[in-house]
């Protein structure tokens, strides 16, 4: 739930992150990705 430094509307940014967090708790969710980190390795999600 950490917002980025640059944002026009921090409240909307937090709401988006909250929605992603809620969806990530679903048993149907394989993976949730919300990052600007450069050390995340690209990968394929197979369904």
N, CA, C and O of each residue as an XYZ file, in Angstrom:
188
protein
N       0.815     -1.196      0.000
C       0.000      0.000      0.000
C       0.858      1.259      0.000
O       0.447      2.296      0.521
N       2.040      1.168     -0.580
C       2.929      2.326     -0.667
C       2.685      3.034     -1.987
O       2.819      2.431     -3.051
N       2.329      4.304     -1.925
C       2.065      5.066     -3.135
C       3.382      5.569     -3.724
O       4.394      5.696     -3.034
N       3.329      5.848     -5.017
C       4.528      6.384     -5.670
C       4.688      7.860     -5.306
O       3.755      8.495     -4.815
N       5.860      8.382     -5.550
C       6.143      9.771     -5.196
C       5.404     10.770     -6.062
O       5.056     11.858     -5.602
N       5.162     10.410     -7.318
C       4.513     11.326     -8.251
C       3.074     10.872     -8.464
O       2.825      9.743     -8.886
N       2.137     11.759     -8.171
C       0.727     11.417     -8.329
C      -0.097     12.693     -8.375
O       0.174     13.652     -7.651
N      -1.103     12.689     -9.234
C      -2.024     13.820     -9.264
C      -3.071     13.700     -8.161
O      -3.618     14.703     -7.701
N      -3.348     12.448     -7.736
C      -4.383     12.249     -6.732
C      -3.998     11.037     -5.873
O      -4.239      9.893     -6.259
N      -3.405     11.298     -4.721
C      -2.951     10.225     -3.826
C      -4.118      9.369     -3.340
O      -3.958      8.163     -3.156
N      -5.281      9.969     -3.130
C      -6.430      9.209     -2.662
C      -6.852      8.161     -3.693
O      -7.113      7.012     -3.337
N      -6.919      8.550     -4.964
C      -7.274      7.591     -6.013
C      -6.192      6.522     -6.163
O      -6.492      5.362     -6.446
N      -4.946      6.914     -5.974
C      -3.855      5.947     -6.043
C      -3.994      4.907     -4.929
O      -3.806      3.715     -5.174
N      -4.317      5.337     -3.725
C      -4.530      4.407     -2.603
C      -5.735      3.509     -2.852
O      -5.698      2.321     -2.531
N      -6.809      4.068     -3.423
C      -7.991      3.260     -3.729
C      -7.644      2.164     -4.735
O      -8.111      1.033     -4.600
N      -6.841      2.482     -5.726
C      -6.427      1.484     -6.720
C      -5.603      0.390     -6.074
O      -5.807     -0.791     -6.352
N      -4.677      0.773     -5.218
C      -3.859     -0.219     -4.527
C      -4.702     -1.081     -3.599
O      -4.443     -2.276     -3.461
N      -5.709     -0.488     -2.959
C      -6.606     -1.247     -2.087
C      -7.385     -2.277     -2.892
O      -7.564     -3.409     -2.444
N      -7.854     -1.887     -4.089
C      -8.596     -2.809     -4.940
C      -7.697     -3.984     -5.343
O      -8.128     -5.137     -5.308
N      -6.463     -3.693     -5.720
C      -5.516     -4.756     -6.082
C      -5.293     -5.674     -4.885
O      -5.261     -6.895     -5.040
N      -5.138     -5.103     -3.698
C      -4.930     -5.896     -2.487
C      -6.116     -6.832     -2.244
O      -5.928     -8.012     -1.950
N      -7.326     -6.307     -2.365
C      -8.521     -7.118     -2.151
C      -8.602     -8.252     -3.176
O      -8.916     -9.389     -2.824
N      -8.322     -7.943     -4.429
C      -8.367     -8.967     -5.472
C      -7.309    -10.039     -5.241
O      -7.540    -11.212     -5.536
N      -6.160     -9.649     -4.720
C      -5.064    -10.592     -4.505
C      -5.405    -11.629     -3.438
O      -4.779    -12.687     -3.379
N      -6.385    -11.333     -2.602
C      -6.783    -12.272     -1.556
C      -7.760    -13.337     -2.048
O      -8.071    -14.278     -1.318
N      -8.237    -13.197     -3.259
C      -9.158    -14.182     -3.833
C      -8.416    -15.476     -4.131
O      -7.284    -15.440     -4.612
N      -9.036    -16.617     -3.853
C      -8.391    -17.897     -4.178
C      -8.192    -18.082     -5.682
O      -7.381    -18.906     -6.105
N      -8.925    -17.321     -6.484
C      -8.788    -17.397     -7.936
C      -7.629    -16.553     -8.468
O      -7.297    -16.625     -9.651
N      -7.032    -15.777     -7.618
C      -5.933    -14.906     -8.032
C      -4.617    -15.684     -8.012
O      -4.210    -16.196     -6.969
N      -3.959    -15.769     -9.158
C      -2.675    -16.463     -9.246
C      -1.523    -15.570     -8.805
O      -0.565    -16.027     -8.181
N      -1.636    -14.288     -9.141
C      -0.547    -13.361     -8.833
C      -1.062    -11.940     -9.013
O      -1.867    -11.679     -9.907
N      -0.612    -11.038     -8.184
C      -0.951     -9.629     -8.359
C       0.343     -8.851     -8.529
O       1.313     -9.051     -7.798
N       0.334     -7.971     -9.499
C       1.548     -7.228     -9.837
C       1.237     -5.735     -9.838
O       0.469     -5.254    -10.671
N       1.822     -5.027     -8.926
C       1.669     -3.572     -8.852
C       2.987     -3.016     -8.358
O       3.191     -2.854     -7.154
N       3.874     -2.725     -9.279
C       5.200     -2.290     -8.878
C       5.846     -1.388     -9.922
O       5.527     -1.447    -11.109
N       6.735     -0.579     -9.458
C       7.601      0.212    -10.323
C       9.050     -0.181    -10.070
O       9.978      0.479    -10.538
N       9.226     -1.257     -9.328
C      10.572     -1.717     -8.989
C      11.276     -2.248    -10.231
O      10.670     -2.929    -11.057
N      12.539     -1.935    -10.351
C      13.310     -2.374    -11.511
C      13.895     -3.766    -11.327
O      14.372     -4.358    -12.295
N      13.872     -4.306    -10.107
C      14.477     -5.613     -9.877
C      13.486     -6.772    -10.009
O      13.829     -7.911     -9.694
N      12.262     -6.497    -10.471
C      11.284     -7.553    -10.681
C      11.600     -8.244    -12.006
O      11.711     -7.588    -13.042
N      11.742     -9.548    -11.968
C      12.082    -10.312    -13.165
C      10.827    -10.574    -13.995
O       9.855    -11.128    -13.481
N      10.834    -10.185    -15.273
C       9.682    -10.490    -16.122
C       9.504    -12.008    -16.218
O      10.476    -12.763    -16.248
N       8.234    -12.436    -16.265
C       7.959    -13.860    -16.353
C       6.592    -14.085    -16.994
O       5.808    -13.151    -17.161
N       6.327    -15.317    -17.341
C       5.064    -15.691    -17.979
C       4.179    -16.364    -16.945
O       4.634    -17.219    -16.184
N       2.923    -15.976    -16.923
C       1.941    -16.594    -16.050
C       1.108    -17.531    -16.923
O       0.377    -17.078    -17.804
N       1.218    -18.811    -16.682
C       0.468    -19.791    -17.468
C      -0.803    -20.178    -16.739
O      -0.774    -20.508    -15.554
N      -1.917    -20.136    -17.451
C      -3.206    -20.504    -16.876
C      -3.593    -21.888    -17.310
O      -4.654    -22.381    -16.927
